[in-house]
Amino acid sequence: MKTQQSAILKKALLVTGLMVCSQPLFAFEYNGYFRGLTGTNSSKGGPTCFQLAGAMSKYRLGNECQVYGEFGLGQEVAKTDEGAVFSANIMFSFNNSNASSDTDPVGLPQIFVQGDKLPELNGGSAWMGRKYYKREALSPNDFFYWSGQGFGGGVEDISLGGTLKFSYAWLRKDNLIATTTGGGLPATGALASNGSNSASRHDFQLRGIGTNPNGSLEMGLSWIGKDSSAPQAQSGYGLTVQHRQTGINGDGWNKLALQYGTGPGTGGTDSAIGAIGNLTHSKDVKRVRVLDGLYTQITPKFGVELVAIYQKDSGLAPGQTIIGVTENKTWSSLGTHVVYGLTRHIKVGADLGFDVVKPENGQTRRMTKFTIAPTISSGPGVNARPDLRLFYTYAKWNDAARLAADVSNAGSALSTTGAFGRATSGSMLGMQVETWF
């Protein structure tokens, strides 16, 4: 396993070197993201983070127990007289739950070639490879609710007049390290639940439908066809309608989305409706979601983010139910992240989040999580980075949450076999760094 990952990394680094060195006259770009956390919990153990069984996300501040980084490189490889630009792009990821260990994988979440500003596509783009494709997320809980990640290709942002733009992608859901059925590396995500069989996903999006000043509608249809190589495979789809309001107190925004998925189009354990879920789920399996996200920097010193999510999963047969993973249930989440600047480089961040999971059969689970984080930063704003945080996190949950964690994630913070035993509360004191560049 480790040898295979090392070989993949060496090949990727070789490709990167060729990208950088072979085209010295063209533009080279790089970007990245990095976070790391260390600390101790109130039971005098190491970092312990909190998430409710059945909730598809957790509130992030002082609650991400790993070292994680993404490092992207882009090389312009051709530029034509009419303005079209072609580039090669690659991104490495590193995810290590224990900073003293080197056994966790290095990934390759993006590697693609893209042509931009193509006259034949009315100024749009064409791409092929593995790409973060039109992802939509809520930052306080890192909830990616609409995403086209996968290996494939397509055309993007073709202008249809005014602000209206059309995109289409044909995607095959794959795990982040390239492999196929029978490969030596373990399947993850959709591949794990589908016995290493993937499926074709056709993603159609129309964005920029004007509604009001600084407001627009965005619509998406993701259709997943049956794959003959997967026994008992089903087709499914996911629909998203989103209203985006921009220009709130400057760069602020609000996103209100309604989503619906059936069969594999629910996304399954993937948080994005329309992503490829379990291919054996019939059209009776459904997911409905309504969410709202707000970001606004009210004053230069005071900024706020808000999250509200309601999701209902239904139609799973008893044999398809896994407590805390796939259930007929409703999940509700409400949270806020606030930042106040005390000086130019010292600010205080805090978040408060409530998650409730109501199974069709079983007791309601609840968890409340609170974090306060004095921070040294490049600026007082919500999005100013780097952040060097000292934080205190406290979480409280009920017995139903503990019992569900015993089944779905033994040894986790909320479980009886975790750091806090049969207690229904716990805390962590630690340090966290986060930056992007």
TORKOL-4160 file (C-alpha; in steps of 0.2 Angstrom, whole numbers, padded with zeros to 4 digits, m for minus):
437
<pt num="1" X="0000" Y="0000" Z="0000"/>
<pt num="2" X="0013" Y="0013" Z="0005"/>
<pt num="3" X="0025" Y="0008" Z="m0009"/>
<pt num="4" X="0011" Y="0010" Z="m0022"/>
<pt num="5" X="0007" Y="0027" Z="m0014"/>
<pt num="6" X="0025" Y="0032" Z="m0015"/>
<pt num="7" X="0026" Y="0027" Z="m0033"/>
<pt num="8" X="0011" Y="0037" Z="m0038"/>
<pt num="9" X="0018" Y="0052" Z="m0029"/>
<pt num="10" X="0035" Y="0051" Z="m0038"/>
<pt num="11" X="0026" Y="0050" Z="m0054"/>
<pt num="12" X="0015" Y="0065" Z="m0050"/>
<pt num="13" X="0031" Y="0075" Z="m0045"/>
<pt num="14" X="0039" Y="0071" Z="m0061"/>
<pt num="15" X="0024" Y="0077" Z="m0071"/>
<pt num="16" X="0025" Y="0093" Z="m0060"/>
<pt num="17" X="0043" Y="0096" Z="m0064"/>
<pt num="18" X="0040" Y="0094" Z="m0082"/>
<pt num="19" X="0026" Y="0106" Z="m0081"/>
<pt num="20" X="0037" Y="0119" Z="m0073"/>
<pt num="21" X="0052" Y="0117" Z="m0084"/>
<pt num="22" X="0046" Y="0113" Z="m0101"/>
<pt num="23" X="0037" Y="0129" Z="m0104"/>
<pt num="24" X="0047" Y="0143" Z="m0096"/>
<pt num="25" X="0039" Y="0157" Z="m0107"/>
<pt num="26" X="0021" Y="0154" Z="m0101"/>
<pt num="27" X="0013" Y="0158" Z="m0085"/>
<pt num="28" X="0015" Y="0147" Z="m0070"/>
<pt num="29" X="0002" Y="0148" Z="m0055"/>
<pt num="30" X="0002" Y="0139" Z="m0039"/>
<pt num="31" X="m0011" Y="0139" Z="m0024"/>
<pt num="32" X="m0014" Y="0129" Z="m0009"/>
<pt num="33" X="m0023" Y="0127" Z="0008"/>
<pt num="34" X="m0016" Y="0120" Z="0024"/>
<pt num="35" X="m0023" Y="0117" Z="0042"/>
<pt num="36" X="m0017" Y="0108" Z="0057"/>
<pt num="37" X="m0023" Y="0105" Z="0075"/>
<pt num="38" X="m0016" Y="0099" Z="0091"/>
<pt num="39" X="m0022" Y="0098" Z="0109"/>
<pt num="40" X="m0028" Y="0089" Z="0123"/>
<pt num="41" X="m0046" Y="0083" Z="0129"/>
<pt num="42" X="m0054" Y="0085" Z="0146"/>
<pt num="43" X="m0050" Y="0066" Z="0149"/>
<pt num="44" X="m0032" Y="0070" Z="0148"/>
<pt num="45" X="m0030" Y="0062" Z="0131"/>
<pt num="46" X="m0025" Y="0069" Z="0113"/>
<pt num="47" X="m0036" Y="0079" Z="0101"/>
<pt num="48" X="m0054" Y="0072" Z="0100"/>
<pt num="49" X="m0067" Y="0080" Z="0088"/>
<pt num="50" X="m0086" Y="0079" Z="0089"/>
<pt num="51" X="m0098" Y="0074" Z="0076"/>
<pt num="52" X="m0116" Y="0067" Z="0078"/>
<pt num="53" X="m0120" Y="0050" Z="0070"/>
<pt num="54" X="m0131" Y="0053" Z="0055"/>
<pt num="55" X="m0126" Y="0071" Z="0053"/>
<pt num="56" X="m0116" Y="0074" Z="0037"/>
<pt num="57" X="m0105" Y="0087" Z="0043"/>
<pt num="58" X="m0098" Y="0095" Z="0059"/>
<pt num="59" X="m0094" Y="0113" Z="0064"/>
<pt num="60" X="m0076" Y="0116" Z="0060"/>
<pt num="61" X="m0068" Y="0129" Z="0071"/>
<pt num="62" X="m0057" Y="0119" Z="0084"/>
<pt num="63" X="m0065" Y="0103" Z="0078"/>
<pt num="64" X="m0054" Y="0096" Z="0064"/>
<pt num="65" X="m0042" Y="0083" Z="0071"/>
<pt num="66" X="m0029" Y="0081" Z="0057"/>
<pt num="67" X="m0016" Y="0089" Z="0047"/>
<pt num="68" X="m0023" Y="0092" Z="0030"/>
<pt num="69" X="m0016" Y="0101" Z="0015"/>
<pt num="70" X="m0019" Y="0104" Z="m0004"/>
<pt num="71" X="m0006" Y="0111" Z="m0016"/>
<pt num="72" X="m0011" Y="0115" Z="m0033"/>
<pt num="73" X="0000" Y="0119" Z="m0048"/>
<pt num="74" X="m0005" Y="0126" Z="m0065"/>
<pt num="75" X="0006" Y="0129" Z="m0081"/>
<pt num="76" X="0000" Y="0138" Z="m0096"/>
<pt num="77" X="0005" Y="0127" Z="m0111"/>
<pt num="78" X="m0002" Y="0137" Z="m0126"/>
<pt num="79" X="m0010" Y="0153" Z="m0130"/>
<pt num="80" X="m0017" Y="0157" Z="m0147"/>
<pt num="81" X="m0019" Y="0173" Z="m0157"/>
<pt num="82" X="m0037" Y="0174" Z="m0154"/>
<pt num="83" X="m0035" Y="0173" Z="m0135"/>
<pt num="84" X="m0038" Y="0155" Z="m0131"/>
<pt num="85" X="m0027" Y="0149" Z="m0117"/>
<pt num="86" X="m0023" Y="0130" Z="m0113"/>
<pt num="87" X="m0016" Y="0125" Z="m0096"/>
<pt num="88" X="m0011" Y="0109" Z="m0087"/>
<pt num="89" X="m0016" Y="0108" Z="m0069"/>
<pt num="90" X="m0012" Y="0096" Z="m0054"/>
<pt num="91" X="m0016" Y="0096" Z="m0036"/>
<pt num="92" X="m0008" Y="0085" Z="m0022"/>
<pt num="93" X="m0017" Y="0082" Z="m0006"/>
<pt num="94" X="m0011" Y="0076" Z="0011"/>
<pt num="95" X="m0022" Y="0070" Z="0025"/>
<pt num="96" X="m0013" Y="0064" Z="0041"/>
<pt num="97" X="m0024" Y="0061" Z="0057"/>
<pt num="98" X="m0008" Y="0059" Z="0067"/>
<pt num="99" X="0006" Y="0072" Z="0064"/>
<pt num="100" X="0019" Y="0059" Z="0071"/>
<pt num="101" X="0014" Y="0046" Z="0058"/>
<pt num="102" X="0018" Y="0045" Z="0039"/>
<pt num="103" X="0006" Y="0031" Z="0035"/>
<pt num="104" X="m0009" Y="0041" Z="0029"/>
<pt num="105" X="m0011" Y="0043" Z="0010"/>
<pt num="106" X="m0005" Y="0057" Z="m0002"/>
<pt num="107" X="m0019" Y="0060" Z="m0014"/>
<pt num="108" X="m0021" Y="0067" Z="m0032"/>
<pt num="109" X="m0038" Y="0075" Z="m0031"/>
<pt num="110" X="m0035" Y="0086" Z="m0047"/>
<pt num="111" X="m0026" Y="0083" Z="m0063"/>
<pt num="112" X="m0033" Y="0090" Z="m0079"/>
<pt num="113" X="m0030" Y="0100" Z="m0095"/>
<pt num="114" X="m0042" Y="0115" Z="m0098"/>
<pt num="115" X="m0044" Y="0126" Z="m0113"/>
<pt num="116" X="m0051" Y="0143" Z="m0108"/>
<pt num="117" X="m0059" Y="0158" Z="m0118"/>
<pt num="118" X="m0063" Y="0147" Z="m0133"/>
<pt num="119" X="m0071" Y="0157" Z="m0147"/>
<pt num="120" X="m0080" Y="0141" Z="m0153"/>
<pt num="121" X="m0088" Y="0139" Z="m0136"/>
<pt num="122" X="m0093" Y="0158" Z="m0136"/>
<pt num="123" X="m0079" Y="0161" Z="m0123"/>
<pt num="124" X="m0082" Y="0146" Z="m0113"/>
<pt num="125" X="m0070" Y="0132" Z="m0108"/>
<pt num="126" X="m0067" Y="0113" Z="m0111"/>
<pt num="127" X="m0058" Y="0102" Z="m0099"/>
<pt num="128" X="m0054" Y="0084" Z="m0097"/>
<pt num="129" X="m0046" Y="0074" Z="m0082"/>
<pt num="130" X="m0050" Y="0074" Z="m0063"/>
<pt num="131" X="m0056" Y="0091" Z="m0057"/>
<pt num="132" X="m0065" Y="0100" Z="m0043"/>
<pt num="133" X="m0080" Y="0104" Z="m0054"/>
<pt num="134" X="m0092" Y="0118" Z="m0049"/>
<pt num="135" X="m0092" Y="0114" Z="m0030"/>
<pt num="136" X="m0104" Y="0123" Z="m0018"/>
<pt num="137" X="m0101" Y="0122" Z="0001"/>
<pt num="138" X="m0105" Y="0130" Z="0017"/>
<pt num="139" X="m0089" Y="0136" Z="0026"/>
<pt num="140" X="m0093" Y="0134" Z="0045"/>
<pt num="141" X="m0096" Y="0116" Z="0043"/>
<pt num="142" X="m0087" Y="0112" Z="0027"/>
<pt num="143" X="m0103" Y="0105" Z="0019"/>
<pt num="144" X="m0101" Y="0102" Z="0001"/>
<pt num="145" X="m0119" Y="0100" Z="m0004"/>
<pt num="146" X="m0117" Y="0102" Z="m0023"/>
<pt num="147" X="m0102" Y="0095" Z="m0032"/>
<pt num="148" X="m0096" Y="0087" Z="m0048"/>
<pt num="149" X="m0080" Y="0079" Z="m0043"/>
<pt num="150" X="m0075" Y="0064" Z="m0053"/>
<pt num="151" X="m0065" Y="0059" Z="m0068"/>
<pt num="152" X="m0072" Y="0065" Z="m0085"/>
<pt num="153" X="m0073" Y="0080" Z="m0095"/>
<pt num="154" X="m0085" Y="0093" Z="m0102"/>
<pt num="155" X="m0088" Y="0111" Z="m0108"/>
<pt num="156" X="m0090" Y="0125" Z="m0095"/>
<pt num="157" X="m0098" Y="0142" Z="m0094"/>
<pt num="158" X="m0104" Y="0143" Z="m0112"/>
<pt num="159" X="m0112" Y="0160" Z="m0114"/>
<pt num="160" X="m0130" Y="0160" Z="m0120"/>
<pt num="161" X="m0132" Y="0179" Z="m0119"/>
<pt num="162" X="m0130" Y="0191" Z="m0105"/>
<pt num="163" X="m0126" Y="0183" Z="m0088"/>
<pt num="164" X="m0133" Y="0166" Z="m0093"/>
<pt num="165" X="m0121" Y="0152" Z="m0095"/>
<pt num="166" X="m0122" Y="0133" Z="m0098"/>
<pt num="167" X="m0111" Y="0119" Z="m0093"/>
<pt num="168" X="m0111" Y="0100" Z="m0096"/>
<pt num="169" X="m0099" Y="0087" Z="m0089"/>
<pt num="170" X="m0098" Y="0068" Z="m0091"/>
<pt num="171" X="m0091" Y="0060" Z="m0076"/>
<pt num="172" X="m0086" Y="0043" Z="m0069"/>
<pt num="173" X="m0085" Y="0044" Z="m0050"/>
<pt num="174" X="m0068" Y="0037" Z="m0044"/>
<pt num="175" X="m0058" Y="0037" Z="m0029"/>
<pt num="176" X="m0044" Y="0051" Z="m0027"/>
<pt num="177" X="m0030" Y="0039" Z="m0030"/>
<pt num="178" X="m0032" Y="0032" Z="m0048"/>
<pt num="179" X="m0037" Y="0014" Z="m0048"/>
<pt num="180" X="m0049" Y="0002" Z="m0057"/>
<pt num="181" X="m0059" Y="m0014" Z="m0053"/>
<pt num="182" X="m0046" Y="m0026" Z="m0047"/>
<pt num="183" X="m0033" Y="m0013" Z="m0043"/>
<pt num="184" X="m0021" Y="m0015" Z="m0028"/>
<pt num="185" X="m0027" Y="0001" Z="m0019"/>
<pt num="186" X="m0043" Y="0000" Z="m0008"/>
<pt num="187" X="m0059" Y="0008" Z="m0015"/>
<pt num="188" X="m0066" Y="0023" Z="m0006"/>
<pt num="189" X="m0083" Y="0033" Z="m0007"/>
<pt num="190" X="m0094" Y="0027" Z="m0020"/>
<pt num="191" X="m0082" Y="0014" Z="m0026"/>
<pt num="192" X="m0082" Y="0006" Z="m0009"/>
<pt num="193" X="m0101" Y="0005" Z="m0008"/>
<pt num="194" X="m0103" Y="m0001" Z="m0026"/>
<pt num="195" X="m0090" Y="m0015" Z="m0026"/>
<pt num="196" X="m0078" Y="m0005" Z="m0036"/>
<pt num="197" X="m0090" Y="m0002" Z="m0050"/>
<pt num="198" X="m0093" Y="0016" Z="m0055"/>
<pt num="199" X="m0106" Y="0023" Z="m0067"/>
<pt num="200" X="m0108" Y="0037" Z="m0080"/>
<pt num="201" X="m0115" Y="0054" Z="m0073"/>
<pt num="202" X="m0121" Y="0067" Z="m0084"/>
<pt num="203" X="m0121" Y="0084" Z="m0076"/>
<pt num="204" X="m0131" Y="0099" Z="m0084"/>
<pt num="205" X="m0130" Y="0116" Z="m0076"/>
<pt num="206" X="m0138" Y="0133" Z="m0081"/>
<pt num="207" X="m0132" Y="0148" Z="m0071"/>
<pt num="208" X="m0134" Y="0167" Z="m0071"/>
<pt num="209" X="m0153" Y="0168" Z="m0073"/>
<pt num="210" X="m0156" Y="0185" Z="m0067"/>
<pt num="211" X="m0170" Y="0188" Z="m0053"/>
<pt num="212" X="m0167" Y="0204" Z="m0044"/>
<pt num="213" X="m0152" Y="0216" Z="m0042"/>
<pt num="214" X="m0137" Y="0206" Z="m0037"/>
<pt num="215" X="m0147" Y="0190" Z="m0037"/>
<pt num="216" X="m0148" Y="0175" Z="m0049"/>
<pt num="217" X="m0155" Y="0158" Z="m0050"/>
<pt num="218" X="m0144" Y="0142" Z="m0053"/>
<pt num="219" X="m0151" Y="0126" Z="m0059"/>
<pt num="220" X="m0143" Y="0108" Z="m0060"/>
<pt num="221" X="m0148" Y="0091" Z="m0066"/>
<pt num="222" X="m0137" Y="0076" Z="m0063"/>
<pt num="223" X="m0142" Y="0060" Z="m0071"/>
<pt num="224" X="m0134" Y="0043" Z="m0067"/>
<pt num="225" X="m0136" Y="0029" Z="m0079"/>
<pt num="226" X="m0137" Y="0011" Z="m0076"/>
<pt num="227" X="m0120" Y="0002" Z="m0077"/>
<pt num="228" X="m0121" Y="m0015" Z="m0085"/>
<pt num="229" X="m0105" Y="m0020" Z="m0076"/>
<pt num="230" X="m0113" Y="m0018" Z="m0059"/>
<pt num="231" X="m0126" Y="m0031" Z="m0054"/>
<pt num="232" X="m0143" Y="m0025" Z="m0049"/>
<pt num="233" X="m0138" Y="m0007" Z="m0054"/>
<pt num="234" X="m0151" Y="0006" Z="m0054"/>
<pt num="235" X="m0152" Y="0024" Z="m0062"/>
<pt num="236" X="m0155" Y="0040" Z="m0053"/>
<pt num="237" X="m0155" Y="0058" Z="m0053"/>
<pt num="238" X="m0152" Y="0074" Z="m0043"/>
<pt num="239" X="m0159" Y="0091" Z="m0045"/>
<pt num="240" X="m0153" Y="0107" Z="m0037"/>
<pt num="241" X="m0161" Y="0125" Z="m0038"/>
<pt num="242" X="m0151" Y="0138" Z="m0030"/>
<pt num="243" X="m0154" Y="0157" Z="m0028"/>
<pt num="244" X="m0138" Y="0167" Z="m0025"/>
<pt num="245" X="m0138" Y="0185" Z="m0018"/>
<pt num="246" X="m0121" Y="0194" Z="m0019"/>
<pt num="247" X="m0115" Y="0212" Z="m0014"/>
<pt num="248" X="m0121" Y="0210" Z="0004"/>
<pt num="249" X="m0111" Y="0223" Z="0014"/>
<pt num="250" X="m0097" Y="0222" Z="0000"/>
<pt num="251" X="m0092" Y="0204" Z="m0004"/>
<pt num="252" X="m0105" Y="0196" Z="0007"/>
<pt num="253" X="m0117" Y="0183" Z="m0001"/>
<pt num="254" X="m0132" Y="0172" Z="0003"/>
<pt num="255" X="m0136" Y="0155" Z="m0005"/>
<pt num="256" X="m0153" Y="0147" Z="m0003"/>
<pt num="257" X="m0154" Y="0130" Z="m0011"/>
<pt num="258" X="m0168" Y="0116" Z="m0014"/>
<pt num="259" X="m0161" Y="0099" Z="m0018"/>
<pt num="260" X="m0170" Y="0082" Z="m0022"/>
<pt num="261" X="m0162" Y="0066" Z="m0027"/>
<pt num="262" X="m0168" Y="0048" Z="m0030"/>
<pt num="263" X="m0158" Y="0031" Z="m0031"/>
<pt num="264" X="m0140" Y="0033" Z="m0034"/>
<pt num="265" X="m0143" Y="0052" Z="m0037"/>
<pt num="266" X="m0146" Y="0055" Z="m0018"/>
<pt num="267" X="m0127" Y="0054" Z="m0016"/>
<pt num="268" X="m0128" Y="0041" Z="m0003"/>
<pt num="269" X="m0114" Y="0044" Z="0010"/>
<pt num="270" X="m0107" Y="0058" Z="m0001"/>
<pt num="271" X="m0114" Y="0075" Z="0005"/>
<pt num="272" X="m0118" Y="0081" Z="m0013"/>
<pt num="273" X="m0135" Y="0077" Z="m0020"/>
<pt num="274" X="m0132" Y="0072" Z="m0038"/>
<pt num="275" X="m0115" Y="0064" Z="m0034"/>
<pt num="276" X="m0115" Y="0045" Z="m0037"/>
<pt num="277" X="m0122" Y="0036" Z="m0022"/>
<pt num="278" X="m0125" Y="0017" Z="m0020"/>
<pt num="279" X="m0129" Y="0010" Z="m0037"/>
<pt num="280" X="m0141" Y="m0003" Z="m0030"/>
<pt num="281" X="m0153" Y="0010" Z="m0022"/>
<pt num="282" X="m0169" Y="0010" Z="m0032"/>
<pt num="283" X="m0180" Y="0025" Z="m0036"/>
<pt num="284" X="m0189" Y="0022" Z="m0019"/>
<pt num="285" X="m0174" Y="0029" Z="m0010"/>
<pt num="286" X="m0175" Y="0048" Z="m0009"/>
<pt num="287" X="m0167" Y="0063" Z="m0002"/>
<pt num="288" X="m0174" Y="0080" Z="0000"/>
<pt num="289" X="m0164" Y="0095" Z="0007"/>
<pt num="290" X="m0166" Y="0114" Z="0010"/>
<pt num="291" X="m0152" Y="0124" Z="0015"/>
<pt num="292" X="m0147" Y="0142" Z="0018"/>
<pt num="293" X="m0130" Y="0150" Z="0020"/>
<pt num="294" X="m0125" Y="0168" Z="0023"/>
<pt num="295" X="m0108" Y="0177" Z="0024"/>
<pt num="296" X="m0107" Y="0195" Z="0028"/>
<pt num="297" X="m0093" Y="0207" Z="0034"/>
<pt num="298" X="m0104" Y="0219" Z="0043"/>
<pt num="299" X="m0090" Y="0231" Z="0048"/>
<pt num="300" X="m0071" Y="0229" Z="0045"/>
<pt num="301" X="m0070" Y="0222" Z="0063"/>
<pt num="302" X="m0086" Y="0211" Z="0064"/>
<pt num="303" X="m0091" Y="0197" Z="0052"/>
<pt num="304" X="m0104" Y="0183" Z="0053"/>
<pt num="305" X="m0108" Y="0167" Z="0044"/>
<pt num="306" X="m0124" Y="0157" Z="0046"/>
<pt num="307" X="m0129" Y="0140" Z="0042"/>
<pt num="308" X="m0147" Y="0131" Z="0041"/>
<pt num="309" X="m0150" Y="0114" Z="0034"/>
<pt num="310" X="m0165" Y="0102" Z="0034"/>
<pt num="311" X="m0163" Y="0085" Z="0025"/>
<pt num="312" X="m0175" Y="0070" Z="0024"/>
<pt num="313" X="m0169" Y="0053" Z="0019"/>
<pt num="314" X="m0183" Y="0040" Z="0015"/>
<pt num="315" X="m0186" Y="0023" Z="0006"/>
<pt num="316" X="m0172" Y="0013" Z="0012"/>
<pt num="317" X="m0177" Y="m0005" Z="0016"/>
<pt num="318" X="m0172" Y="m0013" Z="0033"/>
<pt num="319" X="m0158" Y="m0022" Z="0025"/>
<pt num="320" X="m0150" Y="m0006" Z="0018"/>
<pt num="321" X="m0151" Y="0003" Z="0035"/>
<pt num="322" X="m0134" Y="0006" Z="0044"/>
<pt num="323" X="m0137" Y="0016" Z="0060"/>
<pt num="324" X="m0128" Y="0033" Z="0059"/>
<pt num="325" X="m0123" Y="0030" Z="0040"/>
<pt num="326" X="m0138" Y="0027" Z="0029"/>
<pt num="327" X="m0155" Y="0028" Z="0038"/>
<pt num="328" X="m0173" Y="0034" Z="0035"/>
<pt num="329" X="m0171" Y="0050" Z="0045"/>
<pt num="330" X="m0172" Y="0069" Z="0046"/>
<pt num="331" X="m0156" Y="0079" Z="0050"/>
<pt num="332" X="m0157" Y="0097" Z="0055"/>
<pt num="333" X="m0142" Y="0108" Z="0058"/>
<pt num="334" X="m0141" Y="0127" Z="0063"/>
<pt num="335" X="m0125" Y="0136" Z="0067"/>
<pt num="336" X="m0116" Y="0152" Z="0066"/>
<pt num="337" X="m0098" Y="0157" Z="0065"/>
<pt num="338" X="m0093" Y="0175" Z="0071"/>
<pt num="339" X="m0077" Y="0184" Z="0071"/>
<pt num="340" X="m0073" Y="0201" Z="0080"/>
<pt num="341" X="m0056" Y="0210" Z="0077"/>
<pt num="342" X="m0049" Y="0217" Z="0093"/>
<pt num="343" X="m0034" Y="0225" Z="0084"/>
<pt num="344" X="m0027" Y="0224" Z="0067"/>
<pt num="345" X="m0019" Y="0207" Z="0070"/>
<pt num="346" X="m0029" Y="0200" Z="0085"/>
<pt num="347" X="m0046" Y="0194" Z="0083"/>
<pt num="348" X="m0058" Y="0182" Z="0092"/>
<pt num="349" X="m0068" Y="0169" Z="0083"/>
<pt num="350" X="m0082" Y="0158" Z="0089"/>
<pt num="351" X="m0095" Y="0146" Z="0083"/>
<pt num="352" X="m0110" Y="0138" Z="0090"/>
<pt num="353" X="m0119" Y="0123" Z="0081"/>
<pt num="354" X="m0134" Y="0112" Z="0084"/>
<pt num="355" X="m0137" Y="0095" Z="0076"/>
<pt num="356" X="m0152" Y="0085" Z="0077"/>
<pt num="357" X="m0155" Y="0068" Z="0069"/>
<pt num="358" X="m0172" Y="0060" Z="0070"/>
<pt num="359" X="m0172" Y="0042" Z="0064"/>
<pt num="360" X="m0188" Y="0034" Z="0057"/>
<pt num="361" X="m0186" Y="0021" Z="0070"/>
<pt num="362" X="m0177" Y="0025" Z="0086"/>
<pt num="363" X="m0173" Y="0039" Z="0098"/>
<pt num="364" X="m0169" Y="0057" Z="0093"/>
<pt num="365" X="m0150" Y="0061" Z="0094"/>
<pt num="366" X="m0144" Y="0079" Z="0098"/>
<pt num="367" X="m0127" Y="0087" Z="0100"/>
<pt num="368" X="m0122" Y="0105" Z="0103"/>
<pt num="369" X="m0105" Y="0111" Z="0100"/>
<pt num="370" X="m0097" Y="0128" Z="0105"/>
<pt num="371" X="m0079" Y="0135" Z="0101"/>
<pt num="372" X="m0070" Y="0151" Z="0106"/>
<pt num="373" X="m0054" Y="0155" Z="0098"/>
<pt num="374" X="m0042" Y="0170" Z="0101"/>
<pt num="375" X="m0032" Y="0172" Z="0085"/>
<pt num="376" X="m0017" Y="0180" Z="0078"/>
<pt num="377" X="m0021" Y="0184" Z="0060"/>
<pt num="378" X="m0016" Y="0194" Z="0045"/>
<pt num="379" X="m0032" Y="0204" Z="0047"/>
<pt num="380" X="m0048" Y="0206" Z="0058"/>
<pt num="381" X="m0060" Y="0199" Z="0044"/>
<pt num="382" X="m0068" Y="0182" Z="0044"/>
<pt num="383" X="m0058" Y="0177" Z="0028"/>
<pt num="384" X="m0042" Y="0185" Z="0033"/>
<pt num="385" X="m0028" Y="0172" Z="0033"/>
<pt num="386" X="m0016" Y="0165" Z="0040"/>
<pt num="387" X="m0025" Y="0161" Z="0057"/>
<pt num="388" X="m0015" Y="0155" Z="0072"/>
<pt num="389" X="m0028" Y="0150" Z="0085"/>
<pt num="390" X="m0028" Y="0145" Z="0103"/>
<pt num="391" X="m0045" Y="0137" Z="0105"/>
<pt num="392" X="m0057" Y="0129" Z="0118"/>
<pt num="393" X="m0071" Y="0118" Z="0111"/>
<pt num="394" X="m0085" Y="0111" Z="0122"/>
<pt num="395" X="m0098" Y="0098" Z="0116"/>
<pt num="396" X="m0114" Y="0091" Z="0124"/>
<pt num="397" X="m0124" Y="0076" Z="0117"/>
<pt num="398" X="m0138" Y="0065" Z="0123"/>
<pt num="399" X="m0139" Y="0046" Z="0127"/>
<pt num="400" X="m0146" Y="0042" Z="0110"/>
<pt num="401" X="m0131" Y="0050" Z="0102"/>
<pt num="402" X="m0119" Y="0040" Z="0112"/>
<pt num="403" X="m0128" Y="0024" Z="0108"/>
<pt num="404" X="m0128" Y="0027" Z="0089"/>
<pt num="405" X="m0110" Y="0032" Z="0090"/>
<pt num="406" X="m0107" Y="0015" Z="0098"/>
<pt num="407" X="m0114" Y="0006" Z="0083"/>
<pt num="408" X="m0108" Y="0018" Z="0069"/>
<pt num="409" X="m0091" Y="0024" Z="0075"/>
<pt num="410" X="m0084" Y="0015" Z="0090"/>
<pt num="411" X="m0070" Y="0024" Z="0099"/>
<pt num="412" X="m0076" Y="0041" Z="0093"/>
<pt num="413" X="m0078" Y="0055" Z="0105"/>
<pt num="414" X="m0097" Y="0052" Z="0107"/>
<pt num="415" X="m0096" Y="0033" Z="0109"/>
<pt num="416" X="m0095" Y="0024" Z="0126"/>
<pt num="417" X="m0078" Y="0017" Z="0120"/>
<pt num="418" X="m0071" Y="0035" Z="0116"/>
<pt num="419" X="m0062" Y="0047" Z="0127"/>
<pt num="420" X="m0077" Y="0052" Z="0137"/>
<pt num="421" X="m0084" Y="0035" Z="0141"/>
<pt num="422" X="m0102" Y="0035" Z="0146"/>
<pt num="423" X="m0102" Y="0054" Z="0149"/>
<pt num="424" X="m0113" Y="0065" Z="0138"/>
<pt num="425" X="m0101" Y="0080" Z="0137"/>
<pt num="426" X="m0083" Y="0083" Z="0134"/>
<pt num="427" X="m0071" Y="0097" Z="0129"/>
<pt num="428" X="m0054" Y="0100" Z="0121"/>
<pt num="429" X="m0041" Y="0114" Z="0123"/>
<pt num="430" X="m0028" Y="0116" Z="0108"/>
<pt num="431" X="m0020" Y="0126" Z="0094"/>
<pt num="432" X="m0025" Y="0126" Z="0076"/>
<pt num="433" X="m0017" Y="0134" Z="0061"/>
<pt num="434" X="m0026" Y="0138" Z="0044"/>
<pt num="435" X="m0020" Y="0147" Z="0029"/>
<pt num="436" X="m0023" Y="0147" Z="0010"/>
<pt num="437" X="m0012" Y="0155" Z="m0003"/>
